[in-house]
Amino acid sequence: MSIVPSVDLSEFLSGNEKRKHQFTQELGKAFEDIGFVALSGHFLSDALVEELYAEIKKFFDLPQSIKDRYEIAGIGGQRGYTSFGKEHAKGRKEGDLKEFWHFGQYVEDAPQLANEYPDNVMVHELPRFNAVGKEAFRMLEKTAAYVLRALALHLGLEEHYFDAYIKNGNSILRPIHYPPITSEPKNAIRAAAHGDINLITLLMGAHGKGLQVQNHNGEWIDAIARPDQLMINVGDMLSRLSNNKLKSTIHQVVNPPRELWGTSRYSIPFFMHPVSEMPLNCLENCIDEEHPKLFEDITAGDFLHERLIDLGLIKK
């Protein structure tokens, strides 16, 4: 596997059972083989993507003193701003060369969850920032729901298996800014090799190359999607649930060549999380003599808490 496969969600939504089945097979095979796929036919319009990038660039261009007002203590970086170098990959001490923002779930008809999740943080200097972020969150969440329906079928589950778990789930939209590199990094890159925590991640076309995926042979390959595609990958939660049938692939964002150090890179991943009580126990139909159970039983909430400690975002 030397390239990331491409699929078109409109095939799944076509109403044609043969095309729907073909999409499900192609998606499932890609996630078994390399854990990444480039997806077209999603619900994000070009205009929305363009406006979102414009708004996040305005935010990261604000004076540091203003951005710092939006870094909220005590919530593990789950909403608002996280300053440069604060997050690191599991097993590393060096902070990644990035700053980022978190939009979180917009809870509907679930007061208990509304109390459980931190509030989204309003940016007063940018009147459109929060509205555009919310709309992008909604469209990515809608896209992710259909991808998970296809994966449910691939795993031999009822098509709507994930629906109740992802409704009001603890999902995150994370605009990231990798600032220009001004001096030789000391054993640090823009985002060190890592697997994602969540069920699936949807990444809209990043402004600047750098994303690399590690294939089964340990080789790093560039993961480049067309402007109209989302790059989607399996997270650790879905890998656990499927007993590693679906692969949570290690990936990284490497530093650019020295001649491009003076440029910023922007990236906007959407991390699809379920509600905290979702069990991540390995599915029975993914366990057999050739594939013994690989993971201990755990809930999504407890697993997320463990990983936020690993990332240095919350203390034990």
Secondary structure, DSSP 4 states (H G I P E B T S, - for coil): --S--EEEHHHHTSS-HHHHHHHHHHHHHHHHHTSEEEEES-S--HHHHHHHHHHHHHHHTS-HHHHHTTB-TTSTT-SEEE-TT----TT--SPPS-EEEEEE----S-HHHHHHSPPPPP-TT-TTHHHHHHHHHHHHHHHHHHHHHHHHHHTTS-TTTTHHHHTT---EE--EEEPPP-S--SS--SEEEE--SSSEEEEEEEESS-EEEE-TTS-EEE----TT-EEEEE-HHHHHHTTTSS----EEEPPPPGGGTTS-EEEEEEEE---TT-B-PPPGGG-SSSS---S---BHHHHHHHHHHHTTSS--
